[in-house]
Amino acid sequence: MPERFIICYLPIAQGDLIGIYDWIARDSPTRASSFVQRIEKRIDALARSPNLGRIPRHPRLKEYGYRVLVLDSHLVFYIIRGQTVENHRVFHGSRNLDQLV
């Protein structure tokens, strides 16, 4: 059986997910819950395939060792450290990356 990685969220990434939920829930709490669950399911897939995300083109993100998962218009930024996948940020792809890293 392939080795599984541990998935962890930095507090700021947890806050990002809460913010995404709150934003969507203004119109539809059901849709908000469903979307956040889709994001979490996608992140959970990293336990088996940590290299699922691509290396970002942004020079500073690449330098820091980030990988990025894309889910619809949202981006999940994470770093692989040993057997742990650290989720650092989750946000809409239209945001300015320079202000977030």
N, C-alpha and C positions, 0 to 999 in steps of 0.2 A: 504494500500500500504506500502511495507517495506521502512524503512528509507534509504536514499542514503547518502553515505559518499562523502566528498569533496576530489577530487584528486588534489594533487599539486606535482610539481617537484622542487627539489633543483637545483640551477644553475649547479652543477656538473653533475647531471643526464641529464639535457638538453644538456650539452656539450658531454656527453657520446653518446646520440642519434645522435647528429651532427657528431661525430667521426665515428659511425657505418655507417651512411649514406655515408659519404665521402669515407670510405674504400671500401664499396660495389660499389659505384658509379664510381670508377675507371674502373670497368669492364662494369657496366650497371646501369645508373641512374634510369631506370624504375624499375629494380629489387630492387635497394636501397630504392626507395620510397615505393614500395610495402612492403618490409620487415619492415621498420620503422613504417608503418601504422599498420601492424600486431602486432608489439610490443605495440603500443599505444592503439589498440583495446583491447588487453589482459589486459593492465593496467587499461583501462576504466572499465573493468568488476569488478575491485575491488570496485567500487562505490556501487555495490549491494552486493558483497560478499568479504569483506575485508580479510577474513581468507582463501581465495582461495589458497594463497601461503603456503608453508610448513615452519616449523621452521628449520633453517639450523643446520647442525651438527657441524659446526665450533664453538668452545667454545666462542670466543670473540663476534661473530655475535649473537649468542644465548643470551649472557649476555646483549648486547645492545638492545635486543628486536626486532631484525630484523626478517622479513619473506622473503621468496624468491619464486619468480615465475620463472619457467623454460619455455623458448620458443626456441625450437630447441637447438642450442648450446649456447644461451645467457641466462643470469641470470638477473633478476630484483630484487634488494634489496629495501625493503620498511619497514616503521614502521607505525603502527596505533597509532595515538594520538587523543583520543576523537573521534570526527566524521570526522577526516581528515586522509587520507592515504598519507603519505609523501614518495615520491619516491626518494631514495638517490643515487643509482647507477644502471647503466645498462651496462653490459659488457659480453664479451665472457667467457664461462665457463672454458677455459684453462688458464686464468690469475691466478696469484698467489694472493689468497685472503689476505694473510698477508700484502702485499704491498698496498692493496686498502682500508683497513679499519683502 
